[in-house]
Structures are given as structure tokens and as C-alpha cells.
Amino acid sequence: MDRAALQIVGGGKMGEALLAGLLRSDPDLAVRVVETHGPRAEELRSAHPSLEVADVPGPAEGTLIAVKPHLVAEVAAAVGAADGGRVLSIAAGVTIAALEAALPDGARVVRAMPNTPALVGAGAAAISAGANADDADLTWAEAILGAVGTVVRVPEHLLDAVTGLSGSGPAYAFLVLDALIEGGVAAGLPRDVAEALAGQTLLGAATLFLHGDASPGELRAAVTSPGGTTAEGLRVLEQRAVRAALIDAVLAARDRAVALGAD
């Protein structure tokens, strides 16, 4: 087995999303995907004809581990034995210490917490360096995850907070989206119209924030006329403590991530 520039262990949705993003930016990248489930391996071969698909890890400059958390220790050991190079793990709840314990001494490890919008190239991920990883390893990890979205660097102890915010955050956004759609329908809009308007409204609001210099509070004030319709809607949201509930949701998800990591 030849040495791959990058090896992705786990050809599930997130693994394939990262693969597709990388191939869009560099179609000639020498990537190997390790997928043990036969039908899924065939799907990957069909979707990416030039891709090397294997059932065991092999030599590589670097390996992305994208399997279920309970499989990580076994996979990491196999990657280490196969000279799989530096390791980037996107397995939720698996600590750097656990990864380093399963790999050979001196292994360069980066742990990441991505989120599901990576599937459409709009992900948000945070990365943390292991004991032996240097800036070059973090830059390598940023290049992989940056192919499908935004990447930030944080110390590992903040990854549970990242889980509570951007890891679980898409579900909060979907809850808000669903509620806005239902509100539009209740107000008399056809459902397809409400869906189109609500989806674009959330996308537009996020884009306006990310592409400008104003804070969320400033942007909110800019569309809130005294005594107007938006002011009345915001009054109801504050009355129902929606903002406080969202803050508590992030903290609760963070605390759950801490508990799961301790198990």
C-alpha cells in the first residue's frame, strides 16, 4: 500500500463531507478512505472513481479519524501500527489523552469539534493541539476542516463549550426556524412561502452579522423602530425569556459534554 497524503478512517457523512471539500479545492490530492462496511465502500468508489478505498489503515502523511467514539481507541492503534502519520480526530468526547494513549509515543494529535453544516460547506469547527503537535500540525488540521467551513483554535478544556455552542447549535437554529415557519403559517402564509422566507431570513441575518462590523445588539436595534412591529415581537420574546433559554441551552449542552467525557 503506497503512502497517502491523507487517510480518512470512516467514510460516513462527515468523513465524506470533508473528503468532498478537500477534493473540490485539490482534485489531485492523494486521499485514501478506510471503510470496513462493504456497501458503503462501494458507494464511495462509485461517487469518487479516482479514490483509493481500503478496509484497513495504511501508511500516510496524516490521518483523519472520523469513526464513532467507541471505535476510536481500536482505530487509533491500527493507524499507529500502520505508520499513519499525524492524527486529526473529530470523534466527539474522545480526549487528546485518550488518543495519545492509543497511539505510539510522540504521536502528533489534533482534536476537533466540527458540526453538521460542514455537510454543505458551512461548518464551524474548533481544534486543539496535543502535547506533541506544533503550529504546522494545527495549520494542517485547519486546511482539512477549512475546506468545509470556519475553523478556530481553542485549548482543549474549551471544547466542551464549543460542543454546547456550535456542536449542538444547529439544533437550536432548526428549532427557531421551525417556530418561525409555524408562526408564518399561523399568520396566513402558505407553508412553502413561510419556509422560503424563514430560511432566507436566518441565513441573511447570520450573513449580515458575519460580513459586517456591527454587534448583534446593534443589528437588532437597527431594525427595531420605537413602538413598531419588531419591537412588539421582541417584547414577547423577552417576556417568554427566549434569550435566557438559549443561553441556558448552551450551558446545559456544555455540562452534558463534560459528563459524557468523564464516563
RODO-2510 file (C-alpha; in nm, 4 decimals, decimal comma):
residues 263
     n   res          X          Y          Z
     1     m     0,0000     0,0000     0,0000
     2     d     0,1501     0,3344    -0,1086
     3     r     0,1792     0,6241     0,1363
     4     a    -0,1207     0,8560     0,1035
     5     a    -0,1036     1,2304     0,1540
     6     l    -0,4171     1,1980     0,3648
     7     q    -0,6049     0,8994     0,5015
     8     i    -0,9634     0,9273     0,6232
     9     v    -1,0736     0,6442     0,8501
    10     g    -1,4520     0,6361     0,8396
    11     g    -1,6495     0,7057     0,5240
    12     g    -1,9703     0,8245     0,6873
    13     k    -2,1439     1,1555     0,6237
    14     m    -1,8881     1,3744     0,7978
    15     g    -1,5913     1,1850     0,6558
    16     e    -1,7300     1,2150     0,3031
    17     a    -1,8181     1,5829     0,3544
    18     l    -1,4560     1,6570     0,4417
    19     l    -1,3373     1,4418     0,1540
    20     a    -1,5594     1,6269    -0,0936
    21     g    -1,4458     1,9650     0,0349
    22     l    -1,0795     1,8709     0,0038
    23     l    -1,1236     1,7314    -0,3475
    24     r    -1,3046     2,0483    -0,4567
    25     s    -1,0006     2,2530    -0,3575
    26     d    -0,7424     1,9986    -0,4811
    27     p    -0,8807     1,7344    -0,7215
    28     d    -0,5383     1,5665    -0,7440
    29     l    -0,4969     1,5153    -0,3685
    30     a    -0,3876     1,1577    -0,2918
    31     v    -0,6544     1,0520    -0,0428
    32     r    -0,7288     0,7073     0,0944
    33     v    -1,0580     0,6341     0,2677
    34     v    -1,0734     0,3393     0,5037
    35     e    -1,4263     0,1999     0,5171
    36     t    -1,4991    -0,1505     0,6504
    37     h    -1,8692    -0,1586     0,5613
    38     g    -1,8768    -0,3148     0,2145
    39     p    -2,1875    -0,1431     0,0693
    40     r    -2,0692     0,1967     0,1927
    41     a    -1,7229     0,1365     0,0448
    42     e    -1,8854     0,0658    -0,2925
    43     e    -2,0897     0,3867    -0,2671
    44     l    -1,7688     0,5830    -0,2105
    45     r    -1,5947     0,4167    -0,5060
    46     s    -1,8918     0,4956    -0,7275
    47     a    -1,9137     0,8588    -0,6143
    48     h    -1,5370     0,9172    -0,6336
    49     p    -1,3921     0,6897    -0,9063
    50     s    -1,0317     0,8016    -0,8547
    51     l    -1,0438     0,7466    -0,4794
    52     e    -0,8434     0,4748    -0,3062
    53     v    -1,0783     0,2855    -0,0737
    54     a    -0,9303     0,0314     0,1680
    55     d    -1,0609    -0,1814     0,4528
    56     v    -0,7606    -0,1282     0,6830
    57     p    -0,5435     0,1759     0,7578
    58     g    -0,2148     0,2120     0,5736
    59     p     0,0853     0,4459     0,5655
    60     a     0,0015     0,8146     0,5283
    61     e     0,1392     1,1596     0,5928
    62     g    -0,1645     1,2257     0,8083
    63     t    -0,4848     1,0524     0,9166
    64     l    -0,8294     1,1894     0,9906
    65     i    -1,0217     0,9690     1,2341
    66     a    -1,3948     1,0031     1,1651
    67     v    -1,5488     0,6994     1,3363
    68     k    -1,7871     0,6533     1,6278
    69     p    -1,6289     0,7353     1,9651
    70     h    -1,6343     0,3760     2,0911
    71     l    -1,4208     0,2674     1,7938
    72     v    -1,1538     0,5360     1,8280
    73     a    -0,9081     0,3516     2,0534
    74     e    -0,9014     0,0481     1,8242
    75     v    -0,8749     0,2616     1,5108
    76     a    -0,6019     0,4835     1,6567
    77     a    -0,3959     0,1775     1,7487
    78     a    -0,4299     0,0438     1,3926
    79     v    -0,3352     0,3835     1,2464
    80     g    -0,0276     0,3990     1,4661
    81     a     0,0764     0,0461     1,3706
    82     a     0,0372     0,1323     1,0013
    83     d     0,2503     0,4488     1,0226
    84     g    -0,0496     0,6706     0,9565
    85     g     0,1349     0,9938     1,0417
    86     r    -0,0116     1,2792     1,2400
    87     v    -0,3719     1,2388     1,3523
    88     l    -0,6778     1,4640     1,3446
    89     s    -0,9764     1,3251     1,5343
    90     i    -1,3329     1,4531     1,5002
    91     a    -1,4763     1,1897     1,7369
    92     a    -1,6988     1,3587     1,9949
    93     g    -1,5931     1,3257     2,3569
    94     v    -1,2653     1,1411     2,2933
    95     t    -0,9930     1,3367     2,4701
    96     i    -0,6448     1,4085     2,3442
    97     a    -0,5081     1,1999     2,6319
    98     a    -0,7143     0,9000     2,5184
    99     l    -0,5965     0,9422     2,1597
   100     e    -0,2324     0,9757     2,2620
   101     a    -0,2608     0,6676     2,4841
   102     a    -0,3768     0,4586     2,1868
   103     l    -0,1053     0,5875     1,9524
   104     p     0,2721     0,5377     1,9588
   105     d     0,4793     0,7612     2,1875
   106     g     0,5380     1,1053     2,0402
   107     a     0,2326     1,0952     1,8138
   108     r     0,1192     1,4361     1,6897
   109     v    -0,2522     1,4689     1,7645
   110     v    -0,5089     1,7385     1,6947
   111     r    -0,8607     1,7047     1,8322
   112     a    -1,1514     1,8811     1,6611
   113     m    -1,5179     1,9533     1,7234
   114     p    -1,6955     2,0153     1,3899
   115     n    -2,0687     2,0479     1,3278
   116     t    -2,3186     1,9161     1,0754
   117     p    -2,3386     2,2223     0,8443
   118     a    -1,9983     2,1004     0,7234
   119     l    -2,2116     1,8708     0,5050
   120     v    -2,2978     2,1751     0,2918
   121     g    -1,9630     2,3538     0,3245
   122     a    -2,0841     2,5869     0,6009
   123     g    -1,9384     2,4205     0,9068
   124     a    -1,7949     2,5691     1,2239
   125     a    -1,5141     2,3763     1,3929
   126     a    -1,2712     2,4256     1,6785
   127     i    -0,9355     2,2488     1,7105
   128     s    -0,6961     2,1797     1,9970
   129     a    -0,3358     2,0606     1,9858
   130     g    -0,1992     1,7577     2,1662
   131     a     0,1236     1,7517     2,3654
   132     n     0,3415     1,6841     2,0620
   133     a     0,1524     1,8827     1,7974
   134     d     0,3014     2,2090     1,6767
   135     d     0,1765     2,5037     1,4735
   136     a     0,2336     2,3144     1,1483
   137     d     0,0023     2,0363     1,2694
   138     l    -0,2680     2,2877     1,3596
   139     t    -0,2301     2,4540     1,0204
   140     w    -0,2680     2,1113     0,8572
   141     a    -0,5861     2,0454     1,0553
   142     e    -0,7194     2,3913     0,9654
   143     a    -0,6670     2,3178     0,5971
   144     i    -0,8740     1,9988     0,6232
   145     l    -1,1632     2,1436     0,8229
   146     g    -1,1403     2,4789     0,6461
   147     a    -1,2403     2,3039     0,3240
   148     v    -1,5941     2,2863     0,4652
   149     g    -1,6250     2,5952     0,6816
   150     t    -1,4754     2,8125     0,9544
   151     v    -1,2071     2,6873     1,1968
   152     v    -1,0908     2,8380     1,5253
   153     r    -0,8190     2,7312     1,7694
   154     v    -0,9026     2,6801     2,1381
   155     p    -0,7406     2,4998     2,4333
   156     e    -0,8890     2,1554     2,4858
   157     h    -1,0730     2,2469     2,8052
   158     l    -1,2946     2,4782     2,5967
   159     l    -1,4028     2,2088     2,3507
   160     d    -1,6972     2,1174     2,5749
   161     a    -1,8153     2,4789     2,5485
   162     v    -1,7704     2,4562     2,1707
   163     t    -1,9865     2,1423     2,1777
   164     g    -2,2591     2,3316     2,3625
   165     l    -2,2481     2,6242     2,1211
   166     s    -2,1599     2,5268     1,7643
   167     g    -2,1786     2,1485     1,8022
   168     s    -2,5353     2,1492     1,9326
   169     g    -2,6185     2,4948     1,7964
   170     p    -2,7599     2,3803     1,4610
   171     a    -3,0387     2,2044     1,6514
   172     y    -3,1240     2,5283     1,8320
   173     a    -3,1294     2,7118     1,4991
   174     f    -3,3560     2,4448     1,3485
   175     l    -3,5920     2,4833     1,6443
   176     v    -3,6084     2,8591     1,5842
   177     l    -3,6509     2,8019     1,2104
   178     d    -3,9354     2,5577     1,2683
   179     a    -4,1072     2,8012     1,5042
   180     l    -4,0772     3,0901     1,2581
   181     i    -4,2272     2,8742     0,9837
   182     e    -4,5184     2,7738     1,2048
   183     g    -4,5678     3,1379     1,3014
   184     g    -4,5808     3,2357     0,9356
   185     v    -4,8352     2,9630     0,8631
   186     a    -5,0439     3,0683     1,1648
   187     a    -5,0374     3,4237     1,0293
   188     g    -5,1829     3,3036     0,6987
   189     l    -4,8831     3,2314     0,4743
   190     p    -4,8714     2,9158     0,2609
   191     r    -4,6202     2,6723     0,4139
   192     d    -4,3807     2,6785     0,1193
   193     v    -4,3714     3,0576     0,1319
   194     a    -4,3146     3,0562     0,5084
   195     e    -4,0322     2,8023     0,4692
   196     a    -3,8586     3,0055     0,1979
   197     l    -3,8866     3,3319     0,3893
   198     a    -3,7868     3,1923     0,7290
   199     g    -3,4859     3,0024     0,5926
   200     q    -3,3567     3,3007     0,3983
   201     t    -3,4195     3,5319     0,6936
   202     l    -3,1968     3,3264     0,9260
   203     l    -2,9321     3,2896     0,6562
   204     g    -2,9441     3,6605     0,5769
   205     a    -2,9250     3,7660     0,9419
   206     a    -2,6205     3,5425     1,0043
   207     t    -2,4536     3,6660     0,6858
   208     l    -2,5163     4,0292     0,7789
   209     f    -2,3507     3,9711     1,1164
   210     l    -2,0529     3,7749     0,9836
   211     h    -1,9802     4,0158     0,6983
   212     g    -2,0163     4,3374     0,8939
   213     d    -1,8724     4,5121     1,1983
   214     a    -2,1906     4,5604     1,3982
   215     s    -2,2740     4,3567     1,7063
   216     p    -2,5956     4,1501     1,7228
   217     g    -2,7385     4,4125     1,9583
   218     e    -2,6626     4,6914     1,7138
   219     l    -2,8120     4,4982     1,4247
   220     r    -3,1226     4,4244     1,6288
   221     a    -3,1617     4,7915     1,7192
   222     a    -3,1270     4,8901     1,3530
   223     v    -3,4448     4,7007     1,2605
   224     t    -3,6424     4,7906     1,5742
   225     s    -3,8410     5,1121     1,5421
   226     p    -3,9921     5,2512     1,8645
   227     g    -4,3452     5,1222     1,9007
   228     g    -4,3164     4,9233     1,5778
   229     t    -4,3858     4,5651     1,4772
   230     t    -4,0376     4,4325     1,5561
   231     a    -4,0397     4,5967     1,8985
   232     e    -4,3679     4,4213     1,9752
   233     g    -4,2326     4,0865     1,8628
   234     l    -3,9157     4,1298     2,0689
   235     r    -4,1263     4,2256     2,3716
   236     v    -4,2999     3,8886     2,3532
   237     l    -3,9697     3,7009     2,3143
   238     e    -3,8230     3,8775     2,6190
   239     q    -4,1434     3,8159     2,8112
   240     r    -4,1075     3,4436     2,7372
   241     a    -3,7343     3,4514     2,8291
   242     v    -3,6279     3,3143     2,4905
   243     r    -3,2796     3,4684     2,5115
   244     a    -3,2207     3,3289     2,8611
   245     a    -3,3427     2,9867     2,7476
   246     l    -3,0918     2,9797     2,4603
   247     i    -2,8080     3,0765     2,6950
   248     d    -2,9142     2,8007     2,9349
   249     a    -2,9304     2,5522     2,6452
   250     v    -2,5661     2,6194     2,5546
   251     l    -2,4594     2,5785     2,9178
   252     a    -2,6639     2,2599     2,9636
   253     a    -2,5177     2,1045     2,6492
   254     r    -2,1688     2,2063     2,7664
   255     d    -2,2287     2,0380     3,1036
   256     r    -2,3577     1,7228     2,9339
   257     a    -2,0482     1,7111     2,7145
   258     v    -1,8310     1,7333     3,0287
   259     a    -2,0246     1,4473     3,1876
   260     l    -2,0018     1,2272     2,8786
   261     g    -1,6280     1,2882     2,8536
   262     a    -1,5851     1,1774     3,2136
   263     d    -1,7648     0,8441     3,1592
***
